[in-house]
Amino acid sequence: MRNINPTLTLFCGLPGSGKTRIAKQLEQSTGAVRLCTDDWLADIDADLFDEELRELMQQKLYDLAQELLSKHVDVILEDGLWSKPERDEKLAMARKLNAFVSIHVFDLSPEEQWRRLEHRNQNLQHGHVPITREQLDSYFPMLQAPTADELKQFDEVHLYDDHKSLQIINQP
């Protein structure tokens, strides 16, 4: 049975972890609106590494997500959400709108992360840019992985490691 409240789907993971693949699958299977900062920046031929423009675009997309949720439209927010404050902000916004909140967390080893990123670098799609091993290595210290206590705040959690996925439904 479908949840009567709108659903916000979030992601936590580094580039190449599988966020886009899962987000596109969900978009197709659920009809939710997928909002992806990288895609929107690519649509206007912007530099995906322009941090000032990225922050502006993210804020516009977060505002759009909030508007869509307020109209009971399901939203897939395809950003990496590397920091706890980012995730807390999105969760608080969704809770104010009585949204069901799902999060997909990608906890990959550096070796698996690089293997996937190398594959992506060879098959670049719209909204993707090549990322070097050095860039990837610089991202790991910036990623604040969610704790078990943080994950308890979400209605649904999907965890991915190098080889498998696990779905957890949190019950009130």
Summary of the structure (lengths in Angstrom):
residues: 172
radius of gyration: 15.6
end to end distance: 17.6
largest distance: 45.7
contacts: 483
relative contact order: 0.21
helix: 46%
strand: 17%
